[in-house]
Structures are given as C-alpha cells and as structure tokens.
Amino acid sequence: MKNLFASIPDDLDDELFEEIVRGETVRVERIVSRGHSSPAEGWHDQSWHEWVLVLEGGAILAFEDGEEVTLGPGDHLEIAAHRKHRVKWTAPERATLWLAVHYPA
C-alpha cells in the first residue's frame, strides 16, 4: 500500500487493520471502519500507548471513566496504556479511516 486512501473496501463485515510499518518499539497501522463499534461489554486495555488520527469519516471513543470523545477528519488523541476504552460509534454511511501509532508505555 503506497496511498492511505487507496484500496478501501466498499463492504466490510469487520474492521480492517493493516500494518504499515513496524520497528522495535513502534507499530503504525491503518484502520478502516464503517459503522463498526467495540462490543458493549468489553473494554480495550492495552499495555502500550496508542495515538490515533482520523483521516476521514467520524468516530466516538468512550472511556471507562465516562468520558466520550468525538473525532472527525484531522482530530487526533493519545490513549495512555491501560486506559480502558472502546469504539462507541463510527460513521455508517462512509468509511472512517484511522491512522494508529502504538508505542511503549
């Protein structure tokens, strides 16, 4: 993949995760969502930090402490290691394209 906006499927049963680059301590991936969300009963609890950027589309991230963050094109957010979170909503009518950077805590 040479262009982050290329090869976006029209129909996605599940979110699409594609690793772009990996180093010893950093991993960068492209995520494509279309109306996807995390299971309501589960929280992501990662042992690494994650920085996310929405390139197009929209999403709402929910945190265990009750905070919710709405993200649109150009919005980015750092999620600290072990901060429990979930994807509450992504735009159903178009692809939400994320760039995620994972790095050590």
C-alpha positions in Angstrom: 0.0 0.0 0.0 1.5 3.3 -1.1 -1.5 5.5 -0.5 -3.5 5.5 2.7 -6.7 6.5 0.8 -6.4 3.6 -1.7 -8.0 0.2 -1.6 -10.8 1.0 0.8 -13.4 -1.8 0.5 -17.0 -0.8 0.0 -18.3 -3.6 2.1 -16.7 -4.5 5.5 -18.0 -7.3 7.7 -15.3 -6.4 10.3 -13.0 -3.5 10.8 -9.9 -3.7 8.6 -6.5 -3.5 10.3 -3.4 -3.2 8.1 0.1 -2.8 9.4 2.0 -0.1 7.6 5.4 -0.2 9.3 6.9 -1.9 12.4 10.1 -1.1 14.3 11.5 -2.5 17.5 9.3 -0.2 19.7 6.7 1.3 17.3 4.0 -0.1 15.1 1.9 2.0 12.7 -1.4 0.7 11.2 -4.2 1.8 9.0 -7.7 1.0 10.3 -10.9 1.2 8.2 -14.3 1.2 9.9 -17.8 1.6 8.5 -20.4 1.5 11.2 -18.3 -0.7 13.4 -18.1 -0.4 17.2 -16.5 -2.4 20.0 -18.6 -4.9 21.9 -20.6 -3.1 24.6 -19.4 -5.4 27.4 -15.7 -5.2 26.5 -13.0 -2.6 27.0 -9.7 -2.4 25.3 -7.0 -2.5 28.0 -3.6 -2.2 26.2 -0.2 -2.4 27.7 1.1 0.2 25.2 0.3 3.8 24.4 -1.7 4.5 21.3 -2.0 7.7 19.3 -4.9 7.8 16.8 -5.7 10.2 14.0 -9.0 10.2 12.0 -8.2 11.0 8.4 -11.8 10.8 7.1 -15.1 9.8 8.5 -16.0 10.1 12.1 -16.0 8.2 15.4 -16.8 8.3 19.0 -14.4 6.8 21.6 -15.8 6.0 25.0 -13.6 5.6 28.1 -14.4 3.6 31.3 -14.4 6.8 33.4 -17.4 8.1 31.4 -15.6 10.5 29.1 -16.5 10.4 25.4 -14.5 11.9 22.6 -15.9 12.7 19.1 -13.3 12.6 16.3 -13.6 13.9 12.8 -11.1 14.4 10.0 -7.9 15.8 11.4 -8.7 15.0 15.0 -6.2 13.0 17.0 -5.9 11.6 20.5 -3.4 9.9 22.7 -4.7 6.9 24.7 -2.4 6.1 27.6 -1.5 2.5 28.3 -4.2 0.7 30.4 -6.8 3.5 29.9 -9.8 1.3 29.2 -11.6 2.5 26.1 -13.9 1.3 23.3 -15.1 2.5 19.9 -18.7 3.5 20.6 -19.6 4.6 17.0 -18.2 5.0 13.6 -19.9 6.6 10.6 -22.1 4.0 8.9 -22.6 5.8 5.6 -18.9 6.1 4.7 -15.5 4.7 5.7 -13.8 6.0 8.7 -10.0 5.9 8.0 -7.7 5.9 11.1 -4.0 6.0 11.5 -2.9 4.4 14.7 0.6 4.5 16.2 1.4 2.1 19.0 4.5 2.7 21.2 5.8 1.5 24.6 4.5 2.7 27.9 
